């Protein structure tokens, strides 16, 4: 069997973040960033690479059923667009979306919770998969629309065709994905460019009142992701002005309501090597920071510090980058000694450093 003939070069990737140890870059994170307002490209850095929308597209997938699922609770609505950790709070809500007899229709892969604490002795379950909330909502929506629930994960099912129309409503009636692939959860995922993804997220802002998706996500951000998840933390920090959604293999979508962008602002970050929450967090910290949002740093690096490449930010906003520090003031500079070793090393000929040096390195601040 021959492999797929479609190949898309990703040679446009550019450096986004450096991790430096005492000023020397030891690790460089590559990727692509796009800023779109309305249908206008504001800024692009790293090329308009082709990728899959993955779970970042869940708000658009669930738009197919917003009328049919209107009667659900806010918690059920939030879990419908989630990529959750599989915690108890997530599983409890998902189980209320379908009857017990309907849970067997779910086609998510058998999985363990995305994040586990302590020693766990569980068997894999479909409910633990991070996409199980969405699958449950799709099954409920299909029942309400009188669509067959058999084959709901197929690309020729009514659900996917209706989802495709949701995307065409923003990108154009004749828009076609170059490639359709099977996502990790079994649903179809469409290829599109980073700029197209950002345009879709800008549209979420201007149409936030058309359905319940925006409100559900900002009401219950921890159901969308979970403990220490980037998208959940962003939504809690930005107090209803931003919805954020992670996508597998390096995606973060930001739909930002901001007075400087009346047509909405969509920002998409794609990390070249796949999902890297810390690297994505640093980029998001600057994107939100230059727009005036307070958003904390990620947990500190081990004896390194992060430096963002200013190309991630539009030129007119780069002056605001100086006020953002990607480490906390109380973080010690653990990647260096605060003295010159030559002050204490023997000098040529066997003598030690000059006698007038009276300080000791342990006393230095």
Secondary structure, DSSP 8 states (H G I E B T S, - for coil): ----S-----TT-EEEEEEEETTEEEEEEEEEEEEEETTEEEEEES---EEE-GGGGHHHHHGGGTTTTTTS-HHHHHHHT------HHHHHHHHHHS-TTTGGG-----B--SS--S------BGGGSTTHHHHHHHHHHHHHHT---TTTTSTTSHHHHHHHHHHHHHH-TT---S-EEE-TTSSEEEEEEHHHHHHHHHHHHHTTTSSSHHHHHHH-HHHHS-TT-HHHHHHHHHTTSEEEEEETTTEEEEEEEETTEEEEEEEEEEETTS--HHHHHHHHHHHHHHTT------S--SS-EEEE-GGGS-GGGGGGGGG--SS-TTS--TTS-SS-GGGTS--TTS--S-TT----GGG--
